[in-house]
Amino acid sequence: MSLSIHQLAVSTLARALDNLKAVLEKAKRHAEEHKIGESAFINARLYPDMFPLAKQVQIATDQARGGAARLSGAEPPSFEDNEKTFDELIARIERTVEYMRGLDARAFDGAATREIVRPVGGKPHKFTDVNYLTQYMLPNVYFHVTTAYDILRHNGVKLGKADYLGALD
């Protein structure tokens, strides 16, 4: 059985974002139970030169949504980066996953002949479909999803590997 670009991009990243959504929901409950203002988590970062939680979620969703669109030959929709609460970040994830799952799987069939140009290190870099997906898109999304998880775990939210992986089929 071979996997399509659509399956690898949409199914894989939608799952990662669904798991991130569950992690954010758990963090929201933690904040409520411990009477901690959400902004303490939303603005938290692992190190001063790293992005805060909100930006990690925004970048993860941008990379997933934009990457899936580009692989399908579409222009990705833009979302404003203005989330300040867990509910707003969760809604952003839901919009992203809904958009990705709404892309026509057949539109990905032409991805093998598409050249995708993205800035890397401030310079344009040309990718093939598979290289874009495996060397750029997947690593970027997983980096930011993992960093969001790490920020919350570092700040006391009781998370474990099962939260990151989600329910296994």
Rosetta constraint file for C-alpha pairs under 8 A:
AtomPair CA 3 CA 7 HARMONIC 6.23 0.50
AtomPair CA 3 CA 8 HARMONIC 6.75 0.50
AtomPair CA 4 CA 8 HARMONIC 6.30 0.50
AtomPair CA 5 CA 9 HARMONIC 5.91 0.50
AtomPair CA 5 CA 71 HARMONIC 7.87 0.50
AtomPair CA 5 CA 108 HARMONIC 6.43 0.50
AtomPair CA 5 CA 109 HARMONIC 7.67 0.50
AtomPair CA 5 CA 111 HARMONIC 7.60 0.50
AtomPair CA 5 CA 129 HARMONIC 7.98 0.50
AtomPair CA 5 CA 130 HARMONIC 7.60 0.50
AtomPair CA 6 CA 10 HARMONIC 5.54 0.50
AtomPair CA 6 CA 11 HARMONIC 7.31 0.50
AtomPair CA 6 CA 68 HARMONIC 7.86 0.50
AtomPair CA 6 CA 105 HARMONIC 5.78 0.50
AtomPair CA 6 CA 108 HARMONIC 5.82 0.50
AtomPair CA 7 CA 11 HARMONIC 5.07 0.50
AtomPair CA 7 CA 12 HARMONIC 6.85 0.50
AtomPair CA 8 CA 12 HARMONIC 5.44 0.50
AtomPair CA 8 CA 13 HARMONIC 7.75 0.50
AtomPair CA 9 CA 13 HARMONIC 5.90 0.50
AtomPair CA 9 CA 64 HARMONIC 7.90 0.50
AtomPair CA 9 CA 67 HARMONIC 7.90 0.50
AtomPair CA 9 CA 68 HARMONIC 6.18 0.50
AtomPair CA 9 CA 133 HARMONIC 6.95 0.50
AtomPair CA 9 CA 138 HARMONIC 7.82 0.50
AtomPair CA 10 CA 14 HARMONIC 5.69 0.50
AtomPair CA 10 CA 68 HARMONIC 6.47 0.50
AtomPair CA 10 CA 100 HARMONIC 6.01 0.50
AtomPair CA 10 CA 101 HARMONIC 6.52 0.50
AtomPair CA 11 CA 15 HARMONIC 6.18 0.50
AtomPair CA 11 CA 101 HARMONIC 7.89 0.50
AtomPair CA 12 CA 16 HARMONIC 6.48 0.50
AtomPair CA 13 CA 17 HARMONIC 6.13 0.50
AtomPair CA 13 CA 64 HARMONIC 6.39 0.50
AtomPair CA 13 CA 138 HARMONIC 7.53 0.50
AtomPair CA 13 CA 141 HARMONIC 7.61 0.50
AtomPair CA 14 CA 18 HARMONIC 5.99 0.50
AtomPair CA 14 CA 97 HARMONIC 5.50 0.50
AtomPair CA 14 CA 100 HARMONIC 7.42 0.50
AtomPair CA 14 CA 101 HARMONIC 7.75 0.50
AtomPair CA 15 CA 19 HARMONIC 6.14 0.50
AtomPair CA 16 CA 20 HARMONIC 6.23 0.50
AtomPair CA 16 CA 142 HARMONIC 7.59 0.50
AtomPair CA 16 CA 145 HARMONIC 7.47 0.50
AtomPair CA 16 CA 165 HARMONIC 7.69 0.50
AtomPair CA 17 CA 21 HARMONIC 6.09 0.50
AtomPair CA 17 CA 61 HARMONIC 7.53 0.50
AtomPair CA 17 CA 93 HARMONIC 6.42 0.50
AtomPair CA 17 CA 97 HARMONIC 7.25 0.50
AtomPair CA 17 CA 145 HARMONIC 7.57 0.50
AtomPair CA 18 CA 22 HARMONIC 6.42 0.50
AtomPair CA 18 CA 93 HARMONIC 7.49 0.50
AtomPair CA 18 CA 94 HARMONIC 7.94 0.50
AtomPair CA 18 CA 97 HARMONIC 7.79 0.50
AtomPair CA 19 CA 23 HARMONIC 6.30 0.50
AtomPair CA 19 CA 163 HARMONIC 6.89 0.50
AtomPair CA 19 CA 164 HARMONIC 6.10 0.50
AtomPair CA 19 CA 165 HARMONIC 6.73 0.50
AtomPair CA 19 CA 166 HARMONIC 5.47 0.50
AtomPair CA 20 CA 24 HARMONIC 6.20 0.50
AtomPair CA 20 CA 145 HARMONIC 6.51 0.50
AtomPair CA 20 CA 149 HARMONIC 7.47 0.50
AtomPair CA 20 CA 164 HARMONIC 7.07 0.50
AtomPair CA 21 CA 25 HARMONIC 6.19 0.50
AtomPair CA 21 CA 90 HARMONIC 5.65 0.50
AtomPair CA 21 CA 93 HARMONIC 6.66 0.50
AtomPair CA 22 CA 26 HARMONIC 6.19 0.50
AtomPair CA 22 CA 163 HARMONIC 7.48 0.50
AtomPair CA 23 CA 27 HARMONIC 6.21 0.50
AtomPair CA 23 CA 149 HARMONIC 7.08 0.50
AtomPair CA 23 CA 159 HARMONIC 7.61 0.50
AtomPair CA 23 CA 163 HARMONIC 6.39 0.50
AtomPair CA 23 CA 164 HARMONIC 7.32 0.50
AtomPair CA 24 CA 28 HARMONIC 6.11 0.50
AtomPair CA 24 CA 86 HARMONIC 6.45 0.50
AtomPair CA 24 CA 90 HARMONIC 7.01 0.50
AtomPair CA 25 CA 29 HARMONIC 6.38 0.50
AtomPair CA 25 CA 86 HARMONIC 7.29 0.50
AtomPair CA 25 CA 90 HARMONIC 7.67 0.50
AtomPair CA 26 CA 30 HARMONIC 6.19 0.50
AtomPair CA 26 CA 157 HARMONIC 7.66 0.50
AtomPair CA 27 CA 31 HARMONIC 6.16 0.50
AtomPair CA 27 CA 152 HARMONIC 6.95 0.50
AtomPair CA 27 CA 157 HARMONIC 5.88 0.50
AtomPair CA 28 CA 32 HARMONIC 6.28 0.50
AtomPair CA 28 CA 38 HARMONIC 7.19 0.50
AtomPair CA 28 CA 86 HARMONIC 6.23 0.50
AtomPair CA 29 CA 33 HARMONIC 6.02 0.50
AtomPair CA 30 CA 34 HARMONIC 6.06 0.50
AtomPair CA 30 CA 157 HARMONIC 6.29 0.50
AtomPair CA 31 CA 35 HARMONIC 5.65 0.50
AtomPair CA 31 CA 36 HARMONIC 4.73 0.50
AtomPair CA 31 CA 37 HARMONIC 6.48 0.50
AtomPair CA 31 CA 38 HARMONIC 6.28 0.50
AtomPair CA 32 CA 36 HARMONIC 6.43 0.50
AtomPair CA 32 CA 37 HARMONIC 7.86 0.50
AtomPair CA 36 CA 40 HARMONIC 7.12 0.50
AtomPair CA 37 CA 41 HARMONIC 7.71 0.50
AtomPair CA 38 CA 42 HARMONIC 6.13 0.50
AtomPair CA 38 CA 85 HARMONIC 6.41 0.50
AtomPair CA 38 CA 86 HARMONIC 7.11 0.50
AtomPair CA 39 CA 43 HARMONIC 5.68 0.50
AtomPair CA 39 CA 44 HARMONIC 7.94 0.50
AtomPair CA 39 CA 84 HARMONIC 7.11 0.50
AtomPair CA 39 CA 85 HARMONIC 7.05 0.50
AtomPair CA 40 CA 44 HARMONIC 6.03 0.50
AtomPair CA 41 CA 53 HARMONIC 6.90 0.50
AtomPair CA 41 CA 151 HARMONIC 7.89 0.50
AtomPair CA 41 CA 152 HARMONIC 6.82 0.50
AtomPair CA 41 CA 155 HARMONIC 7.38 0.50
AtomPair CA 42 CA 52 HARMONIC 6.76 0.50
AtomPair CA 42 CA 53 HARMONIC 5.17 0.50
AtomPair CA 42 CA 54 HARMONIC 5.32 0.50
AtomPair CA 42 CA 84 HARMONIC 6.68 0.50
AtomPair CA 42 CA 85 HARMONIC 6.76 0.50
AtomPair CA 42 CA 86 HARMONIC 7.38 0.50
AtomPair CA 43 CA 52 HARMONIC 5.04 0.50
AtomPair CA 43 CA 53 HARMONIC 5.91 0.50
AtomPair CA 43 CA 54 HARMONIC 6.62 0.50
AtomPair CA 44 CA 52 HARMONIC 5.07 0.50
AtomPair CA 44 CA 53 HARMONIC 5.83 0.50
AtomPair CA 44 CA 151 HARMONIC 6.67 0.50
AtomPair CA 45 CA 50 HARMONIC 6.18 0.50
AtomPair CA 45 CA 51 HARMONIC 6.05 0.50
AtomPair CA 45 CA 52 HARMONIC 4.33 0.50
AtomPair CA 45 CA 53 HARMONIC 6.22 0.50
AtomPair CA 45 CA 151 HARMONIC 5.98 0.50
AtomPair CA 46 CA 50 HARMONIC 6.54 0.50
AtomPair CA 46 CA 52 HARMONIC 7.66 0.50
AtomPair CA 46 CA 150 HARMONIC 7.68 0.50
AtomPair CA 46 CA 151 HARMONIC 5.77 0.50
AtomPair CA 46 CA 154 HARMONIC 7.69 0.50
AtomPair CA 51 CA 55 HARMONIC 5.83 0.50
AtomPair CA 51 CA 56 HARMONIC 6.38 0.50
AtomPair CA 52 CA 56 HARMONIC 6.37 0.50
AtomPair CA 53 CA 57 HARMONIC 6.39 0.50
AtomPair CA 53 CA 147 HARMONIC 7.87 0.50
AtomPair CA 53 CA 148 HARMONIC 5.41 0.50
AtomPair CA 53 CA 151 HARMONIC 6.64 0.50
AtomPair CA 53 CA 152 HARMONIC 7.98 0.50
AtomPair CA 54 CA 58 HARMONIC 6.21 0.50
AtomPair CA 54 CA 83 HARMONIC 6.79 0.50
AtomPair CA 54 CA 84 HARMONIC 7.21 0.50
AtomPair CA 54 CA 89 HARMONIC 7.10 0.50
AtomPair CA 55 CA 59 HARMONIC 6.02 0.50
AtomPair CA 55 CA 81 HARMONIC 7.80 0.50
AtomPair CA 56 CA 60 HARMONIC 6.14 0.50
AtomPair CA 56 CA 144 HARMONIC 5.12 0.50
AtomPair CA 56 CA 145 HARMONIC 6.93 0.50
AtomPair CA 56 CA 147 HARMONIC 6.89 0.50
AtomPair CA 56 CA 148 HARMONIC 5.80 0.50
AtomPair CA 57 CA 61 HARMONIC 6.17 0.50
AtomPair CA 57 CA 89 HARMONIC 7.00 0.50
AtomPair CA 57 CA 93 HARMONIC 7.96 0.50
AtomPair CA 57 CA 144 HARMONIC 6.77 0.50
AtomPair CA 57 CA 145 HARMONIC 6.80 0.50
AtomPair CA 57 CA 148 HARMONIC 6.71 0.50
AtomPair CA 58 CA 62 HARMONIC 6.03 0.50
AtomPair CA 58 CA 81 HARMONIC 6.59 0.50
AtomPair CA 58 CA 89 HARMONIC 7.79 0.50
AtomPair CA 58 CA 92 HARMONIC 7.84 0.50
AtomPair CA 59 CA 63 HARMONIC 5.96 0.50
AtomPair CA 59 CA 141 HARMONIC 7.56 0.50
AtomPair CA 59 CA 144 HARMONIC 6.80 0.50
AtomPair CA 60 CA 64 HARMONIC 6.21 0.50
AtomPair CA 60 CA 140 HARMONIC 7.14 0.50
AtomPair CA 60 CA 141 HARMONIC 4.69 0.50
AtomPair CA 60 CA 142 HARMONIC 7.51 0.50
AtomPair CA 60 CA 144 HARMONIC 5.38 0.50
AtomPair CA 60 CA 145 HARMONIC 6.18 0.50
AtomPair CA 61 CA 65 HARMONIC 5.88 0.50
AtomPair CA 61 CA 92 HARMONIC 7.52 0.50
AtomPair CA 61 CA 93 HARMONIC 6.35 0.50
AtomPair CA 61 CA 96 HARMONIC 6.18 0.50
AtomPair CA 61 CA 141 HARMONIC 7.50 0.50
AtomPair CA 62 CA 66 HARMONIC 5.62 0.50
AtomPair CA 62 CA 67 HARMONIC 7.97 0.50
AtomPair CA 62 CA 78 HARMONIC 7.99 0.50
AtomPair CA 62 CA 79 HARMONIC 7.90 0.50
AtomPair CA 63 CA 67 HARMONIC 5.62 0.50
AtomPair CA 63 CA 137 HARMONIC 6.38 0.50
AtomPair CA 63 CA 140 HARMONIC 6.94 0.50
AtomPair CA 63 CA 141 HARMONIC 6.05 0.50
AtomPair CA 64 CA 68 HARMONIC 6.03 0.50
AtomPair CA 64 CA 96 HARMONIC 7.72 0.50
AtomPair CA 64 CA 100 HARMONIC 7.98 0.50
AtomPair CA 64 CA 137 HARMONIC 6.98 0.50
AtomPair CA 64 CA 138 HARMONIC 7.97 0.50
AtomPair CA 64 CA 141 HARMONIC 6.36 0.50
AtomPair CA 65 CA 69 HARMONIC 6.16 0.50
AtomPair CA 65 CA 76 HARMONIC 6.63 0.50
AtomPair CA 65 CA 77 HARMONIC 7.86 0.50
AtomPair CA 65 CA 96 HARMONIC 5.84 0.50
AtomPair CA 65 CA 97 HARMONIC 7.66 0.50
AtomPair CA 65 CA 99 HARMONIC 7.24 0.50
AtomPair CA 65 CA 100 HARMONIC 6.11 0.50
AtomPair CA 66 CA 70 HARMONIC 6.11 0.50
AtomPair CA 66 CA 75 HARMONIC 7.66 0.50
AtomPair CA 66 CA 76 HARMONIC 4.88 0.50
AtomPair CA 66 CA 77 HARMONIC 7.43 0.50
AtomPair CA 67 CA 71 HARMONIC 6.11 0.50
AtomPair CA 67 CA 76 HARMONIC 7.89 0.50
AtomPair CA 67 CA 133 HARMONIC 7.57 0.50
AtomPair CA 67 CA 137 HARMONIC 6.23 0.50
AtomPair CA 68 CA 72 HARMONIC 6.25 0.50
AtomPair CA 68 CA 100 HARMONIC 6.41 0.50
AtomPair CA 69 CA 73 HARMONIC 6.24 0.50
AtomPair CA 69 CA 74 HARMONIC 4.85 0.50
AtomPair CA 69 CA 75 HARMONIC 5.94 0.50
AtomPair CA 69 CA 76 HARMONIC 5.12 0.50
AtomPair CA 69 CA 100 HARMONIC 7.49 0.50
AtomPair CA 69 CA 103 HARMONIC 7.61 0.50
AtomPair CA 70 CA 74 HARMONIC 5.41 0.50
AtomPair CA 70 CA 75 HARMONIC 6.27 0.50
AtomPair CA 70 CA 76 HARMONIC 6.83 0.50
AtomPair CA 70 CA 116 HARMONIC 7.21 0.50
AtomPair CA 71 CA 108 HARMONIC 5.95 0.50
AtomPair CA 71 CA 111 HARMONIC 5.51 0.50
AtomPair CA 71 CA 114 HARMONIC 7.71 0.50
AtomPair CA 71 CA 116 HARMONIC 7.99 0.50
AtomPair CA 71 CA 129 HARMONIC 6.62 0.50
AtomPair CA 72 CA 103 HARMONIC 7.44 0.50
AtomPair CA 72 CA 104 HARMONIC 7.75 0.50
AtomPair CA 72 CA 105 HARMONIC 7.83 0.50
AtomPair CA 72 CA 107 HARMONIC 4.87 0.50
AtomPair CA 72 CA 108 HARMONIC 4.35 0.50
AtomPair CA 72 CA 109 HARMONIC 7.71 0.50
AtomPair CA 72 CA 110 HARMONIC 7.50 0.50
AtomPair CA 72 CA 111 HARMONIC 6.46 0.50
AtomPair CA 73 CA 107 HARMONIC 6.82 0.50
AtomPair CA 73 CA 108 HARMONIC 7.28 0.50
AtomPair CA 73 CA 110 HARMONIC 7.88 0.50
AtomPair CA 73 CA 111 HARMONIC 7.28 0.50
AtomPair CA 73 CA 114 HARMONIC 7.79 0.50
AtomPair CA 83 CA 88 HARMONIC 5.26 0.50
AtomPair CA 83 CA 89 HARMONIC 5.81 0.50
AtomPair CA 84 CA 88 HARMONIC 6.61 0.50
AtomPair CA 84 CA 89 HARMONIC 7.51 0.50
AtomPair CA 85 CA 89 HARMONIC 6.36 0.50
AtomPair CA 86 CA 90 HARMONIC 6.01 0.50
AtomPair CA 87 CA 91 HARMONIC 6.08 0.50
AtomPair CA 88 CA 92 HARMONIC 6.23 0.50
AtomPair CA 89 CA 93 HARMONIC 6.39 0.50
AtomPair CA 90 CA 94 HARMONIC 6.26 0.50
AtomPair CA 91 CA 95 HARMONIC 6.14 0.50
AtomPair CA 92 CA 96 HARMONIC 6.15 0.50
AtomPair CA 93 CA 97 HARMONIC 6.13 0.50
AtomPair CA 94 CA 98 HARMONIC 6.00 0.50
AtomPair CA 95 CA 99 HARMONIC 6.08 0.50
AtomPair CA 96 CA 100 HARMONIC 6.18 0.50
AtomPair CA 97 CA 101 HARMONIC 6.01 0.50
AtomPair CA 98 CA 102 HARMONIC 6.05 0.50
AtomPair CA 99 CA 103 HARMONIC 6.65 0.50
AtomPair CA 103 CA 107 HARMONIC 7.59 0.50
AtomPair CA 104 CA 108 HARMONIC 7.49 0.50
AtomPair CA 105 CA 109 HARMONIC 7.46 0.50
AtomPair CA 107 CA 111 HARMONIC 7.83 0.50
AtomPair CA 110 CA 114 HARMONIC 6.71 0.50
AtomPair CA 111 CA 129 HARMONIC 5.53 0.50
AtomPair CA 112 CA 128 HARMONIC 6.88 0.50
AtomPair CA 112 CA 129 HARMONIC 5.44 0.50
AtomPair CA 112 CA 130 HARMONIC 7.46 0.50
AtomPair CA 113 CA 128 HARMONIC 7.50 0.50
AtomPair CA 113 CA 129 HARMONIC 7.52 0.50
AtomPair CA 114 CA 128 HARMONIC 6.55 0.50
AtomPair CA 114 CA 129 HARMONIC 6.46 0.50
AtomPair CA 115 CA 126 HARMONIC 6.49 0.50
AtomPair CA 115 CA 127 HARMONIC 5.81 0.50
AtomPair CA 115 CA 128 HARMONIC 5.33 0.50
AtomPair CA 115 CA 129 HARMONIC 6.97 0.50
AtomPair CA 116 CA 126 HARMONIC 5.73 0.50
AtomPair CA 116 CA 127 HARMONIC 5.08 0.50
AtomPair CA 116 CA 128 HARMONIC 6.33 0.50
AtomPair CA 116 CA 129 HARMONIC 7.13 0.50
AtomPair CA 116 CA 132 HARMONIC 7.20 0.50
AtomPair CA 117 CA 124 HARMONIC 6.11 0.50
AtomPair CA 117 CA 125 HARMONIC 5.36 0.50
AtomPair CA 117 CA 126 HARMONIC 4.46 0.50
AtomPair CA 117 CA 127 HARMONIC 6.09 0.50
AtomPair CA 118 CA 124 HARMONIC 5.47 0.50
AtomPair CA 118 CA 125 HARMONIC 5.39 0.50
AtomPair CA 118 CA 126 HARMONIC 6.70 0.50
AtomPair CA 118 CA 127 HARMONIC 7.81 0.50
AtomPair CA 119 CA 123 HARMONIC 5.06 0.50
AtomPair CA 119 CA 124 HARMONIC 4.30 0.50
AtomPair CA 119 CA 125 HARMONIC 5.75 0.50
AtomPair CA 120 CA 124 HARMONIC 6.12 0.50
AtomPair CA 120 CA 125 HARMONIC 5.99 0.50
AtomPair CA 127 CA 131 HARMONIC 5.78 0.50
AtomPair CA 127 CA 132 HARMONIC 5.21 0.50
AtomPair CA 128 CA 132 HARMONIC 5.88 0.50
AtomPair CA 129 CA 133 HARMONIC 6.19 0.50
AtomPair CA 130 CA 134 HARMONIC 5.92 0.50
AtomPair CA 130 CA 135 HARMONIC 7.96 0.50
AtomPair CA 131 CA 135 HARMONIC 5.23 0.50
AtomPair CA 131 CA 136 HARMONIC 7.08 0.50
AtomPair CA 132 CA 136 HARMONIC 5.13 0.50
AtomPair CA 132 CA 137 HARMONIC 6.00 0.50
AtomPair CA 133 CA 137 HARMONIC 4.84 0.50
AtomPair CA 133 CA 138 HARMONIC 5.87 0.50
AtomPair CA 134 CA 138 HARMONIC 5.63 0.50
AtomPair CA 134 CA 139 HARMONIC 7.09 0.50
AtomPair CA 135 CA 139 HARMONIC 6.46 0.50
AtomPair CA 136 CA 140 HARMONIC 6.04 0.50
AtomPair CA 137 CA 141 HARMONIC 6.25 0.50
AtomPair CA 138 CA 142 HARMONIC 6.09 0.50
AtomPair CA 139 CA 143 HARMONIC 5.91 0.50
AtomPair CA 140 CA 144 HARMONIC 6.38 0.50
AtomPair CA 141 CA 145 HARMONIC 6.09 0.50
AtomPair CA 142 CA 146 HARMONIC 5.83 0.50
AtomPair CA 143 CA 147 HARMONIC 6.09 0.50
AtomPair CA 144 CA 148 HARMONIC 6.10 0.50
AtomPair CA 145 CA 149 HARMONIC 6.29 0.50
AtomPair CA 146 CA 150 HARMONIC 6.07 0.50
AtomPair CA 146 CA 164 HARMONIC 7.90 0.50
AtomPair CA 147 CA 151 HARMONIC 6.08 0.50
AtomPair CA 148 CA 152 HARMONIC 6.45 0.50
AtomPair CA 149 CA 153 HARMONIC 6.13 0.50
AtomPair CA 149 CA 159 HARMONIC 7.97 0.50
AtomPair CA 149 CA 164 HARMONIC 7.31 0.50
AtomPair CA 150 CA 154 HARMONIC 5.82 0.50
AtomPair CA 151 CA 155 HARMONIC 6.25 0.50
AtomPair CA 152 CA 156 HARMONIC 6.56 0.50
AtomPair CA 152 CA 157 HARMONIC 5.54 0.50
AtomPair CA 153 CA 157 HARMONIC 4.97 0.50
AtomPair CA 153 CA 158 HARMONIC 6.41 0.50
AtomPair CA 153 CA 159 HARMONIC 5.94 0.50
AtomPair CA 159 CA 163 HARMONIC 6.03 0.50
AtomPair CA 159 CA 164 HARMONIC 7.92 0.50
AtomPair CA 160 CA 164 HARMONIC 6.85 0.50
AtomPair CA 161 CA 165 HARMONIC 6.20 0.50
AtomPair CA 162 CA 166 HARMONIC 5.59 0.50
AtomPair CA 162 CA 167 HARMONIC 7.25 0.50
